[in-house]
Amino acid sequence: MNGQFTRPWKDLTFKDNFIFCKVMKNEEICRKMLEILLKIKVEKIEYIESEKTIENYYESRGIRLDVYVKDSDRIFDIEIQTGNYDDLLLRARYYQGACDVATVRRRTKFRNLKETYIVFICEDDPFGMGLPVYTKKNRFTETDALIYDDKSHAVFYNSSAWSRVQDEELRDVLRFIYESKATSSFSKLLEENTLRAKSRPGMEDEYMYFMDIVEEEKEYAREAGRAQGLAEGREAGRTEGARQKAVEAAENALKLSLTIKQAAQISGLPEDEVCHISHTL
Protein backbone atom coordinates (compact mmCIF):
# COMPACT_ATOMS: atom_id res chain seq x y z
CA MET A 1 0.00 0.00 0.00
CA ASN A 2 3.01 2.19 -0.05
CA GLY A 3 3.93 5.05 -2.35
CA GLN A 4 0.46 6.56 -2.47
CA PHE A 5 0.08 9.96 -4.15
CA THR A 6 3.68 10.12 -5.37
CA ARG A 7 3.39 9.15 -9.05
CA PRO A 8 2.03 11.41 -11.80
CA TRP A 9 -1.63 10.73 -12.62
CA LYS A 10 -0.86 9.75 -16.22
CA ASP A 11 1.53 7.03 -15.00
CA LEU A 12 -0.91 5.33 -12.64
CA THR A 13 -1.79 1.72 -13.42
CA PHE A 14 -3.90 -0.98 -11.78
CA LYS A 15 -1.15 -1.79 -9.27
CA ASP A 16 -1.19 1.73 -7.83
CA ASN A 17 -3.15 1.65 -4.58
CA PHE A 18 -5.45 4.55 -5.52
CA ILE A 19 -6.57 2.89 -8.80
CA PHE A 20 -6.55 -0.64 -7.38
CA CYS A 21 -9.08 0.30 -4.69
CA LYS A 22 -11.32 2.07 -7.21
CA VAL A 23 -11.36 -0.89 -9.63
CA MET A 24 -11.88 -3.46 -6.88
CA LYS A 25 -15.09 -1.73 -5.82
CA ASN A 26 -16.63 -3.55 -8.77
CA GLU A 27 -18.21 -6.56 -7.07
CA GLU A 28 -17.88 -8.94 -10.01
CA ILE A 29 -14.22 -8.04 -10.55
CA CYS A 30 -13.45 -8.46 -6.85
CA ARG A 31 -15.27 -11.81 -6.67
CA LYS A 32 -13.51 -13.14 -9.76
CA MET A 33 -10.13 -11.93 -8.50
CA LEU A 34 -10.62 -13.89 -5.28
CA GLU A 35 -11.53 -17.03 -7.21
CA ILE A 36 -8.45 -16.75 -9.42
CA LEU A 37 -6.04 -15.99 -6.60
CA LEU A 38 -7.31 -18.52 -4.07
CA LYS A 39 -8.81 -21.21 -6.31
CA ILE A 40 -12.03 -21.28 -4.35
CA LYS A 41 -15.64 -20.70 -5.34
CA VAL A 42 -17.09 -17.39 -4.19
CA GLU A 43 -20.81 -17.06 -4.84
CA LYS A 44 -21.48 -13.57 -3.60
CA ILE A 45 -19.46 -11.00 -1.67
CA GLU A 46 -20.38 -8.11 0.56
CA TYR A 47 -18.09 -5.14 1.03
CA ILE A 48 -17.27 -4.56 4.66
CA GLU A 49 -15.54 -1.46 3.31
CA SER A 50 -12.92 -0.67 0.68
CA GLU A 51 -9.87 0.86 2.35
CA LYS A 52 -11.29 -0.06 5.74
CA THR A 53 -9.72 1.48 8.83
CA ILE A 54 -9.64 -0.86 11.80
CA GLU A 55 -8.91 0.67 15.18
CA ASN A 56 -9.72 -1.99 17.75
CA TYR A 57 -8.65 -0.20 20.90
CA TYR A 58 -7.94 3.37 21.93
CA GLU A 59 -4.17 2.97 22.04
CA SER A 60 -3.83 0.15 19.51
CA ARG A 61 -2.13 0.48 16.15
CA GLY A 62 -4.77 1.38 13.56
CA ILE A 63 -4.52 -0.33 10.18
CA ARG A 64 -5.86 0.47 6.73
CA LEU A 65 -7.08 -2.42 4.59
CA ASP A 66 -7.18 -1.99 0.80
CA VAL A 67 -10.08 -4.29 -0.08
CA TYR A 68 -12.03 -5.83 2.78
CA VAL A 69 -14.95 -8.11 1.86
CA LYS A 70 -16.83 -11.15 3.08
CA ASP A 71 -19.13 -13.88 1.87
CA SER A 72 -21.44 -16.04 3.96
CA ASP A 73 -18.73 -17.56 6.15
CA ARG A 74 -15.36 -16.10 5.08
CA ILE A 75 -13.52 -12.79 5.29
CA PHE A 76 -11.04 -11.58 2.68
CA ASP A 77 -8.46 -8.80 2.85
CA ILE A 78 -6.66 -8.07 -0.42
CA GLU A 79 -3.59 -5.80 -0.29
CA ILE A 80 -1.63 -4.42 -3.26
CA GLN A 81 2.07 -3.88 -2.47
CA THR A 82 4.62 -2.23 -4.77
CA GLY A 83 7.52 -2.03 -2.34
CA ASN A 84 8.48 -1.98 1.34
CA TYR A 85 8.25 -5.70 1.99
CA ASP A 86 9.80 -5.46 5.45
CA ASP A 87 7.93 -7.34 8.18
CA LEU A 88 5.31 -8.57 5.71
CA LEU A 89 4.71 -11.77 7.67
CA LEU A 90 4.18 -9.83 10.86
CA ARG A 91 1.84 -7.44 9.09
CA ALA A 92 -0.19 -10.40 7.87
CA ARG A 93 -0.36 -11.74 11.43
CA TYR A 94 -1.50 -8.36 12.74
CA TYR A 95 -4.09 -7.92 10.01
CA GLN A 96 -5.42 -11.39 10.77
CA GLY A 97 -5.89 -10.66 14.45
CA ALA A 98 -7.38 -7.24 13.76
CA CYS A 99 -9.91 -8.73 11.34
CA ASP A 100 -10.94 -11.30 13.94
CA VAL A 101 -11.47 -8.71 16.65
CA ALA A 102 -13.28 -6.33 14.29
CA THR A 103 -15.77 -8.90 13.01
CA VAL A 104 -16.77 -10.87 16.10
CA ARG A 105 -19.38 -9.86 18.62
CA ARG A 106 -19.39 -10.29 22.34
CA ARG A 107 -19.85 -13.85 23.52
CA THR A 108 -19.04 -15.23 20.07
CA LYS A 109 -17.98 -18.83 20.44
CA PHE A 110 -14.50 -19.52 19.14
CA ARG A 111 -15.80 -22.26 16.86
CA ASN A 112 -17.86 -19.57 15.08
CA LEU A 113 -14.85 -17.52 14.05
CA LYS A 114 -14.95 -16.97 10.30
CA GLU A 115 -12.37 -18.38 7.94
CA THR A 116 -10.05 -15.50 7.01
CA TYR A 117 -7.79 -14.93 4.02
CA ILE A 118 -5.07 -12.26 4.06
CA VAL A 119 -3.78 -11.76 0.51
CA PHE A 120 -0.79 -9.64 -0.48
CA ILE A 121 -0.33 -9.04 -4.22
CA CYS A 122 3.28 -7.85 -4.51
CA GLU A 123 4.86 -6.28 -7.56
CA ASP A 124 8.21 -7.92 -6.83
CA ASP A 125 9.48 -10.86 -4.80
CA PRO A 126 8.73 -10.18 -1.12
CA PHE A 127 10.94 -13.00 0.18
CA GLY A 128 13.68 -13.30 -2.46
CA MET A 129 13.24 -16.99 -3.26
CA GLY A 130 12.02 -16.53 -6.83
CA LEU A 131 8.67 -18.21 -6.22
CA PRO A 132 5.48 -16.77 -7.76
CA VAL A 133 3.35 -17.71 -4.73
CA TYR A 134 4.13 -18.11 -1.03
CA THR A 135 1.38 -19.74 1.06
CA LYS A 136 1.48 -19.76 4.84
CA LYS A 137 0.77 -23.12 6.42
CA ASN A 138 0.43 -23.76 10.15
CA ARG A 139 1.54 -27.14 11.42
CA PHE A 140 2.56 -29.03 14.54
CA THR A 141 6.31 -29.52 14.74
CA GLU A 142 6.03 -32.97 16.29
CA THR A 143 3.62 -34.57 13.83
CA ASP A 144 1.99 -34.06 10.46
CA ALA A 145 -0.77 -36.50 11.36
CA LEU A 146 -2.67 -33.83 13.27
CA ILE A 147 -4.04 -30.96 11.18
CA TYR A 148 -3.53 -27.46 12.55
CA ASP A 149 -6.61 -25.74 11.19
CA ASP A 150 -7.34 -22.36 12.79
CA LYS A 151 -9.22 -21.19 9.66
CA SER A 152 -6.60 -18.52 8.92
CA HIS A 153 -4.79 -18.21 5.61
CA ALA A 154 -2.11 -15.85 4.30
CA VAL A 155 -0.95 -15.90 0.68
CA PHE A 156 1.72 -13.70 -0.91
CA TYR A 157 2.01 -13.28 -4.69
CA ASN A 158 5.18 -12.27 -6.53
CA SER A 159 3.95 -10.70 -9.76
CA SER A 160 7.47 -10.47 -11.23
CA ALA A 161 7.53 -14.29 -11.41
CA TRP A 162 4.30 -14.51 -13.42
CA SER A 163 5.95 -16.60 -16.16
CA ARG A 164 6.56 -19.43 -13.68
CA VAL A 165 2.87 -19.84 -12.86
CA GLN A 166 1.22 -22.93 -14.37
CA ASP A 167 -2.38 -21.79 -13.94
CA GLU A 168 -3.27 -19.67 -16.97
CA GLU A 169 -5.74 -17.33 -15.27
CA LEU A 170 -3.43 -16.57 -12.37
CA ARG A 171 -0.46 -16.15 -14.72
CA ASP A 172 -2.37 -13.60 -16.81
CA VAL A 173 -3.48 -11.61 -13.76
CA LEU A 174 0.04 -11.43 -12.30
CA ARG A 175 1.44 -10.51 -15.69
CA PHE A 176 -1.10 -7.69 -16.00
CA ILE A 177 -0.16 -6.39 -12.56
CA TYR A 178 3.56 -6.53 -13.34
CA GLU A 179 3.63 -5.44 -16.98
CA SER A 180 0.19 -3.81 -17.47
CA LYS A 181 -0.25 -6.16 -20.43
CA ALA A 182 -3.75 -7.65 -20.79
CA THR A 183 -3.67 -11.13 -22.33
CA SER A 184 -6.95 -12.68 -21.13
CA SER A 185 -10.60 -11.70 -20.94
CA PHE A 186 -10.31 -10.98 -17.21
CA SER A 187 -7.10 -8.98 -17.47
CA LYS A 188 -8.70 -7.00 -20.30
CA LEU A 189 -11.63 -6.33 -17.98
CA LEU A 190 -9.14 -5.05 -15.40
CA GLU A 191 -7.55 -2.86 -18.06
CA GLU A 192 -10.91 -1.45 -19.15
CA ASN A 193 -11.93 -0.65 -15.60
CA THR A 194 -8.55 0.91 -14.87
CA LEU A 195 -9.03 3.26 -17.82
CA ARG A 196 -12.62 3.90 -16.76
CA ALA A 197 -11.51 4.79 -13.23
CA LYS A 198 -8.88 7.18 -14.58
CA SER A 199 -11.40 8.85 -16.90
CA ARG A 200 -14.10 9.24 -14.26
CA PRO A 201 -14.86 12.92 -13.53
CA GLY A 202 -13.18 14.15 -10.40
CA MET A 203 -10.79 11.20 -9.98
CA GLU A 204 -7.70 13.06 -11.16
CA ASP A 205 -8.63 16.07 -9.02
CA GLU A 206 -9.08 13.81 -6.00
CA TYR A 207 -5.70 12.18 -6.58
CA MET A 208 -3.93 15.48 -7.28
CA TYR A 209 -5.44 17.03 -4.17
CA PHE A 210 -3.90 14.36 -1.98
CA MET A 211 -0.67 14.46 -3.98
CA ASP A 212 -0.36 18.22 -3.40
CA ILE A 213 -0.84 17.73 0.33
CA VAL A 214 1.88 15.07 0.40
CA GLU A 215 4.32 17.26 -1.55
CA GLU A 216 3.63 20.33 0.55
CA GLU A 217 4.19 18.45 3.76
CA LYS A 218 7.37 16.83 2.41
CA GLU A 219 8.74 20.25 1.54
CA TYR A 220 7.68 21.52 4.93
CA ALA A 221 9.57 18.65 6.55
CA ARG A 222 12.65 19.30 4.38
CA GLU A 223 12.69 22.95 5.39
CA ALA A 224 12.34 21.98 9.03
CA GLY A 225 15.26 19.59 8.61
CA ARG A 226 17.45 22.22 6.98
CA ALA A 227 16.62 24.67 9.74
CA GLN A 228 17.47 22.06 12.32
CA GLY A 229 20.96 21.63 10.87
CA LEU A 230 21.83 25.33 11.08
CA ALA A 231 22.37 25.55 14.82
CA GLU A 232 23.27 22.49 16.87
CA GLY A 233 22.92 24.44 20.07
CA ARG A 234 19.18 24.79 19.49
CA GLU A 235 18.62 21.22 18.33
CA ALA A 236 16.24 20.31 21.12
CA GLY A 237 14.02 23.30 20.47
CA ARG A 238 13.94 22.76 16.75
CA THR A 239 13.16 19.07 17.20
CA GLU A 240 10.24 19.94 19.37
CA GLY A 241 9.13 22.52 16.82
CA ALA A 242 9.39 20.05 13.96
CA ARG A 243 7.43 17.52 15.97
CA GLN A 244 4.72 20.06 16.70
CA LYS A 245 4.51 20.86 13.00
CA ALA A 246 4.21 17.14 12.24
CA VAL A 247 1.41 16.81 14.80
CA GLU A 248 -0.36 19.82 13.28
CA ALA A 249 0.06 18.34 9.79
CA ALA A 250 -1.51 15.07 10.98
CA GLU A 251 -4.38 16.94 12.65
CA ASN A 252 -5.04 18.96 9.49
CA ALA A 253 -5.01 15.82 7.35
CA LEU A 254 -7.46 14.06 9.67
CA LYS A 255 -9.74 17.08 9.69
CA LEU A 256 -9.81 16.81 5.89
CA SER A 257 -11.10 13.22 6.32
CA LEU A 258 -7.88 11.61 5.14
CA THR A 259 -7.17 8.12 6.42
CA ILE A 260 -4.87 7.23 9.31
CA LYS A 261 -2.29 5.88 6.84
CA GLN A 262 -2.45 8.96 4.59
CA ALA A 263 -2.14 11.32 7.56
CA ALA A 264 0.88 9.32 8.75
CA GLN A 265 2.51 9.54 5.30
CA ILE A 266 1.94 13.29 5.16
CA SER A 267 3.14 14.08 8.67
CA GLY A 268 5.90 11.51 8.96
CA LEU A 269 4.49 10.30 12.27
CA PRO A 270 3.91 6.59 13.06
CA GLU A 271 0.40 5.31 12.29
CA ASP A 272 -0.25 4.38 15.92
CA GLU A 273 0.56 7.95 17.00
CA VAL A 274 -1.72 9.38 14.30
CA CYS A 275 -4.42 6.97 15.48
CA HIS A 276 -4.02 8.38 18.99
CA ILE A 277 -4.21 11.95 17.65
CA SER A 278 -7.44 11.11 15.80
CA HIS A 279 -9.11 10.30 19.10
CA THR A 280 -8.27 13.73 20.51
CA LEU A 281 -9.96 15.70 17.72
KATA-V107280 format. One record per residue. N is the residue number from 0. RES is the residue in one letter. PSI is psi in radians with two decimals (* if undefined). OMEGA is omega in whole degrees, -180 to 180 (NA if undefined). NEAR is the number of other ideal C-beta (glycine too) atoms within 10 Angstrom. Layout:
BEGIN
N;RES;PSI;OMEGA;NEAR
N;RES;PSI;OMEGA;NEAR
END
This chain:
BEGIN
0;M;0.18;-172;21
1;N;2.98;174;13
2;G;0.41;-179;14
3;Q;2.48;172;20
4;F;0.61;178;19
5;T;-0.32;-179;12
6;R;2.56;177;15
7;P;2.55;-178;9
8;W;-0.76;-176;15
9;K;-0.38;-178;7
10;D;-0.09;-177;7
11;L;2.44;177;19
12;T;-3.08;-178;18
13;F;-0.58;-175;22
14;K;-0.13;174;19
15;D;2.33;-172;21
16;N;-0.75;-177;21
17;F;-0.81;-179;20
18;I;-0.72;-180;21
19;F;-0.82;-178;26
20;C;-0.62;179;19
21;K;-0.80;-178;22
22;V;-0.69;-176;22
23;M;-0.04;173;23
24;K;-0.18;173;14
25;N;2.01;-172;16
26;E;-0.74;-178;13
27;E;-0.70;178;9
28;I;-0.79;-179;16
29;C;-0.77;-180;20
30;R;-0.80;180;18
31;K;-0.66;179;17
32;M;-0.75;178;22
33;L;-0.75;-179;22
34;E;-0.70;-179;14
35;I;-0.77;-177;20
36;L;-0.77;-170;20
37;L;-0.15;-180;18
38;K;0.81;176;10
39;I;2.82;178;14
40;K;2.23;178;9
41;V;1.93;-175;17
42;E;-0.89;-177;7
43;K;2.43;180;8
44;I;2.76;176;18
45;E;2.28;-180;9
46;Y;2.07;171;14
47;I;-0.77;168;18
48;E;2.38;173;11
49;S;2.43;-175;17
50;E;0.95;-175;20
51;K;2.26;173;19
52;T;2.22;177;16
53;I;2.05;177;22
54;E;1.66;-171;19
55;N;-0.65;-178;14
56;Y;2.81;-174;9
57;Y;-0.77;-176;8
58;E;0.24;-180;9
59;S;2.90;180;15
60;R;1.99;178;18
61;G;2.56;178;21
62;I;2.73;-180;23
63;R;2.07;-179;20
64;L;2.36;-178;25
65;D;-1.08;-179;20
66;V;2.05;-170;26
67;Y;1.84;-174;23
68;V;2.96;178;23
69;K;2.77;166;17
70;D;-2.70;-173;18
71;S;-0.61;-176;10
72;D;0.30;-180;9
73;R;2.69;177;18
74;I;2.42;-178;22
75;F;2.30;171;27
76;D;2.08;-180;25
77;I;2.14;-179;23
78;E;2.38;174;22
79;I;2.30;-173;24
80;Q;2.09;-179;23
81;T;0.30;179;21
82;G;-3.10;179;12
83;N;1.20;-178;12
84;Y;0.17;180;20
85;D;2.43;174;8
86;D;0.53;-177;10
87;L;-0.66;179;18
88;L;-0.68;179;15
89;L;-0.59;175;9
90;R;-0.76;179;19
91;A;-0.73;178;21
92;R;-0.77;-178;15
93;Y;-0.75;179;16
94;Y;-0.69;180;20
95;Q;-0.88;-179;20
96;G;-0.70;-180;13
97;A;-0.69;178;21
98;C;-0.70;178;26
99;D;-0.87;-177;18
100;V;-0.64;-176;12
101;A;-0.35;-172;17
102;T;0.02;177;16
103;V;2.65;178;14
104;R;2.94;178;6
105;R;2.48;178;4
106;R;0.27;174;5
107;T;2.28;178;12
108;K;2.48;-177;7
109;F;-0.61;-179;8
110;R;-0.23;180;6
111;N;0.07;175;9
112;L;2.41;-178;15
113;K;2.61;173;17
114;E;2.32;-173;15
115;T;2.35;178;21
116;Y;2.12;173;20
117;I;2.08;-174;24
118;V;2.14;174;21
119;F;2.07;174;24
120;I;1.86;-175;23
121;C;2.50;177;25
122;E;-0.74;-179;18
123;D;-3.03;-175;14
124;D;1.97;-177;17
125;P;-0.33;-175;20
126;F;-0.04;172;13
127;G;0.34;-179;9
128;M;-0.02;177;9
129;G;0.09;-179;10
130;L;2.56;178;16
131;P;-0.44;-178;20
132;V;2.38;174;15
133;Y;2.08;-177;18
134;T;2.16;178;11
135;K;2.41;176;14
136;K;2.12;175;7
137;N;2.49;179;11
138;R;2.80;173;10
139;F;2.33;-179;10
140;T;-0.66;-172;6
141;E;-0.43;-177;7
142;T;2.55;173;7
143;D;-0.05;-178;9
144;A;-0.40;-179;6
145;L;2.13;-177;9
146;I;2.26;176;8
147;Y;1.63;-176;10
148;D;1.68;177;8
149;D;0.23;177;11
150;K;0.47;175;14
151;S;2.43;-179;20
152;H;2.51;173;20
153;A;2.21;-178;22
154;V;2.37;-178;16
155;F;2.21;-178;24
156;Y;2.37;177;26
157;N;1.69;-174;26
158;S;-0.47;-179;23
159;S;-0.32;180;18
160;A;0.50;-176;19
161;W;-0.59;-176;20
162;S;-0.26;-179;10
163;R;-0.03;-178;13
164;V;2.29;-180;20
165;Q;-0.69;-179;7
166;D;2.17;-173;13
167;E;-0.76;-178;11
168;E;-0.80;180;17
169;L;-0.71;179;18
170;R;-0.75;-179;20
171;D;-0.65;179;22
172;V;-0.82;-179;27
173;L;-0.63;178;28
174;R;-0.71;179;20
175;F;-0.72;179;24
176;I;-0.71;-176;24
177;Y;-0.73;-173;19
178;E;-0.14;-174;13
179;S;0.58;179;14
180;K;2.02;-178;12
181;A;2.10;-177;19
182;T;0.07;180;14
183;S;2.96;-179;16
184;S;-0.66;-179;9
185;F;-0.74;179;18
186;S;-0.54;175;22
187;K;-0.60;176;13
188;L;-0.70;175;16
189;L;-0.75;179;25
190;E;-0.80;-180;17
191;E;-0.74;-178;13
192;N;-0.46;173;18
193;T;-0.81;178;22
194;L;-0.66;179;13
195;R;-0.71;179;13
196;A;-0.68;-178;20
197;K;-0.39;-179;18
198;S;-0.09;-178;9
199;R;2.33;-179;11
200;P;2.31;176;6
201;G;-0.26;-177;8
202;M;-0.79;-180;17
203;E;-0.71;179;15
204;D;-0.71;179;10
205;E;-0.79;-180;12
206;Y;-0.81;-178;21
207;M;-0.60;178;13
208;Y;-0.86;179;14
209;F;-0.64;180;20
210;M;-0.72;178;18
211;D;-0.73;179;11
212;I;-0.79;180;20
213;V;-0.82;-178;17
214;E;-0.72;179;13
215;E;-0.76;-179;12
216;E;-0.57;175;21
217;K;-0.76;178;14
218;E;-0.70;177;10
219;Y;-0.76;180;18
220;A;-0.67;178;17
221;R;-0.74;179;10
222;E;-0.71;178;12
223;A;-0.67;179;17
224;G;-0.72;178;11
225;R;-0.72;179;9
226;A;-0.64;-178;13
227;Q;-0.54;-178;16
228;G;-0.13;-176;9
229;L;-0.56;-175;8
230;A;1.78;-178;10
231;E;-0.53;-177;8
232;G;-0.34;-180;6
233;R;0.42;-175;12
234;E;-0.75;-177;11
235;A;-0.76;180;8
236;G;-0.74;-180;11
237;R;-0.67;179;17
238;T;-0.76;179;12
239;E;-0.68;178;10
240;G;-0.74;179;14
241;A;-0.67;179;18
242;R;-0.72;179;14
243;Q;-0.68;178;10
244;K;-0.66;178;17
245;A;-0.72;178;21
246;V;-0.76;179;16
247;E;-0.67;178;13
248;A;-0.72;178;21
249;A;-0.75;179;28
250;E;-0.76;-180;17
251;N;-0.69;179;15
252;A;-0.74;180;25
253;L;-0.63;178;21
254;K;-0.41;176;11
255;L;0.17;178;13
256;S;0.41;173;8
257;L;2.81;-178;19
258;T;2.91;176;20
259;I;-0.82;-178;24
260;K;-0.78;-179;21
261;Q;-0.72;179;22
262;A;-0.63;178;27
263;A;-0.73;178;23
264;Q;-0.70;-178;26
265;I;-0.78;-174;27
266;S;-0.41;-175;25
267;G;0.05;179;18
268;L;2.71;176;19
269;P;2.62;-178;11
270;E;-0.65;-179;17
271;D;-0.57;178;16
272;E;-0.68;177;17
273;V;-0.67;177;29
274;C;-0.75;179;25
275;H;-0.73;179;18
276;I;-0.68;-177;20
277;S;-0.50;-179;19
278;H;-0.20;180;10
279;T;-0.14;-178;8
280;L;*;NA;8
END
